[in-house]
Amino acid sequence: MSREILMLVDALAREKNVTREVIFEALESALSFAIKKRFKEDADIRVLIDRNSGKYEGFRRWLVVPDENGLQEPDRQELLSDAIELDADVNIGSYIEKSLDPVEFGRISAQTAKQAILQRIREAEKEQILNDFLDKNDKILSGLIKRIDKGDAIIDIGKIEARLPRSEMIPKENLRMGDRVRALFLRVENNPRGKQVILSRTSPDFIKYLFENEVPEIEQGLLEIKAAARDPGIRAKIAIIAYDKRIDPIGTCVGMRGLRVTAVRNELGGEQIDIVLWSEDPAQFIVSALSPANVISILVDEDSHSMDVVVDDENLSKAIGSKGQNVRLASDLTGWKINIITSEESLNRHQLERESLRDDFIKKLEVDGIIADKLIDEGFTGIEEIAYIPLQELLDIDGFSEDFVNDLRSRARSSLLTEAIVKEENIEIGSDLLNINGVSKEILLKLAERKIFTKNDLAELDAVELSEISGLSEDEAASVIISARAHWFE
């Protein structure tokens, strides 16, 4: 029997073009299955074949489990306390094994083993074919549709079948059996029948690789598609950069008489393709990405990773596009959130922001409107800048003396300190002063500016002082103070 096993392994390995180890593992699995048939209970069987002699041994084994868990599968498990009596070195999670007497296989067992071996070999063959396919690293695959399965197209791409899900097809395209299809290799999925190659015709990467096939300069490294965004079957945008200044990147991708871009469009069902220049400068990149709209100005907000893009009324519809398509694709292409606004909206927003900043300066720096306007006109956008900007920049402002500048910086820093204290004491304030009737959030801020953070701080004021700070009437202020002092008498 041992010699026959070795001969069988060598013959099957050559015939099926798989390694000897795969055959050995298949044989071990098949023999285990055949031996298990001899047991009435659900036994866990292991077979070990000597790779040199062909001799095999069969073992029944039990998994060692903690005593407190009990036996969930009595036929396949052993409690640790019982297992230690058999093997003092055994641990939880390991196995104890019992050698089985040699088994002579009858006709039924042999047939069962043969079926298991052939099944394992088929799986190994598929695995080897898949690995060979993956080693090629092909991005664009082409094949004939063999059948339609629940809306998905099953495509013959050589020795293996690939699945093009309905969700990865271009909308409105009507694929049928026998059609030749090109698609992007997307991933390998595990399913009950084994591993399967999944394709896509909607991925932004698909259009990138299609252009690589049509434009030799990309493969040569003279051009690079840096980003792509798609509304499959309708419109797409790609961002291109040239590494050779002598090359026109857009013209090269379009091709003579538009042949190159037309070839890609035809593959994508007539999808309109905008080819724009990529830029390292995000603002400039967005200007290109919003083509064909003309941009007047851009306001960048790094914190929210967004940009307000200003266009005139004539370009508003172009910038936004049908159902927001143009701005959505531009956002996907650049990775920035884009807000399209008109010149009038920008002006109104700027005016509101200026008024808010002016009020902030007047209130927190205790200056008049003329000084606040002058600070805004000089480009100051917040209290922090005034507090910590180099002194000379403030002294350079016409009419600002050194004494005034020092006083202004002192007020700015005091305001920032107050805000920091408010944040620091927020929990204490929230659980202390906010429980007093008549104390609103607006009054809390006014109290915090005077370093009044607790009930005790508030209780030490008189009605006149609180009225001046908060804007409450003296009667209202008196009522608040009485509430603040109530805990003194508890």
Beta strands, then each sheet from edge to edge (+ up, - down):
strand 1: 44-49
strand 2: 56-65
strand 3: 77-79
strand 4: 95-99
strand 5: 140-149
strand 6: 152-156
strand 7: 161-164
strand 8: 180-191
strand 9: 194-200
strand 10: 223-231
strand 11: 235-242
strand 12: 272-277
strand 13: 297-301
strand 14: 306-311
strand 15: 337-342
sheet 1: 1+ 2- 3-
sheet 2: 1+ 2- 4+
sheet 3: 5+ 6- 7+ 9+ 8- 5+
sheet 4: 10+ 11- 12-
sheet 5: 13+ 14- 15-
end
